[in-house]
Amino acid sequence: MKDKRTKRTRFKLKKVSKRNRLSVFRSNNHLYAQVIDDVAGFTLASASSLEKNINKNESDRKKLAELVGKEIAKRSISKGINDVAFDKGKYKYHGLIKILADAARTEGLNF
């Protein structure tokens, strides 16, 4: 069952914006980000810290969050998606989530 913060966040996003959704998931070891089209129900672009092109030798999780944010921005912009709605899910906009969002913004993603 999704917790209250997740439901509240997604409800507000879908009510206010018709943009595609940049959803973030954080596990204990890895970060995942995907751009989702809620109308069609498809994932348009995704990036995670598990991918081979992202440097696994980074001991700092903050650097990994920055790399994932830049990669998701590059992939979504290459597919013509410049405007997204940031879905932080059940997480506070703090720490790794904030670093990922800021990195995506610096690469040119608008939210």
C-alpha positions as CSV (number, residue, x, y, z in Angstrom):
1,M,0.0,0.0,0.0
2,K,1.3,3.4,-0.9
3,D,1.7,5.8,2.0
4,K,-0.1,9.1,2.4
5,R,2.7,11.3,1.2
6,T,2.9,9.4,-2.1
7,K,-0.8,9.6,-2.8
8,R,-0.9,13.3,-1.9
9,T,2.0,14.2,-4.1
10,R,0.8,12.3,-7.1
11,F,-2.8,13.6,-6.8
12,K,-1.6,17.2,-6.7
13,L,0.7,16.7,-9.7
14,K,-2.0,15.1,-11.8
15,K,-4.5,17.8,-10.8
16,V,-2.4,20.8,-11.6
17,S,-0.2,19.6,-14.5
18,K,-0.7,17.7,-17.8
19,R,3.1,17.3,-18.2
20,N,4.9,14.0,-18.2
21,R,6.0,13.0,-14.8
22,L,9.6,12.6,-13.6
23,S,9.4,9.9,-11.0
24,V,12.2,9.2,-8.6
25,F,12.8,6.1,-6.5
26,R,15.6,5.6,-3.9
27,S,16.5,2.3,-2.5
28,N,19.2,1.7,0.1
29,N,21.9,1.3,-2.6
30,H,20.6,2.8,-5.8
31,L,18.7,5.6,-7.4
32,Y,16.2,5.3,-10.3
33,A,14.5,8.0,-12.3
34,Q,11.9,7.7,-15.1
35,V,9.8,10.0,-17.2
36,I,6.3,8.6,-17.4
37,D,3.4,9.5,-19.7
38,D,0.4,9.0,-17.4
39,V,-2.2,9.3,-20.1
40,A,-0.8,6.4,-22.2
41,G,0.8,4.6,-19.2
42,F,4.3,4.3,-20.7
43,T,7.8,5.0,-19.5
44,L,9.4,7.4,-22.0
45,A,12.9,7.6,-20.6
46,S,14.7,6.1,-17.6
47,A,18.1,6.2,-15.9
48,S,19.5,4.5,-12.8
49,S,22.7,4.0,-10.9
50,L,22.8,0.4,-12.0
51,E,23.6,1.2,-15.6
52,K,27.0,0.4,-17.0
53,N,27.7,3.8,-18.4
54,I,27.4,5.4,-14.9
55,N,30.6,5.1,-13.0
56,K,30.2,2.5,-10.2
57,N,33.6,3.5,-8.7
58,E,32.1,6.6,-7.3
59,S,32.1,6.1,-3.5
60,D,29.9,9.2,-3.0
61,R,26.2,8.7,-3.4
62,K,25.8,12.4,-4.0
63,K,27.9,12.1,-7.2
64,L,25.8,9.1,-8.3
65,A,22.6,11.2,-7.8
66,E,24.1,14.0,-9.9
67,L,25.1,11.6,-12.7
68,V,21.6,10.0,-12.7
69,G,20.0,13.4,-12.8
70,K,22.1,14.6,-15.8
71,E,21.5,11.3,-17.6
72,I,17.7,11.4,-17.3
73,A,17.7,15.0,-18.5
74,K,19.8,14.2,-21.6
75,R,17.6,11.2,-22.5
76,S,14.3,13.0,-22.1
77,I,15.5,16.1,-24.0
78,S,16.8,13.9,-26.8
79,K,13.2,12.5,-27.1
80,G,11.8,16.0,-27.2
81,I,10.5,16.2,-23.7
82,N,11.6,19.5,-22.1
83,D,8.9,20.1,-19.5
84,V,8.1,17.6,-16.8
85,A,6.4,17.5,-13.4
86,F,8.8,16.4,-10.6
87,D,7.3,13.5,-8.6
88,K,9.4,13.0,-5.5
89,G,7.1,10.2,-4.4
90,K,7.3,9.4,-0.7
91,Y,10.6,11.2,-0.2
92,K,11.2,14.7,1.2
93,Y,12.8,17.2,-1.3
94,H,16.1,16.9,0.5
95,G,19.5,15.2,0.1
96,L,19.9,12.9,-2.8
97,I,16.4,13.7,-4.3
98,K,17.3,17.4,-4.3
99,I,20.7,16.8,-5.9
100,L,19.1,14.7,-8.6
101,A,16.5,17.3,-9.3
102,D,19.1,20.2,-9.4
103,A,21.3,18.2,-11.8
104,A,18.4,17.6,-14.1
105,R,17.5,21.3,-14.1
106,T,21.1,22.3,-14.9
107,E,21.0,20.0,-18.0
108,G,18.0,21.9,-19.3
109,L,14.9,20.0,-18.0
110,N,12.1,22.4,-16.9
111,F,10.0,21.7,-13.8
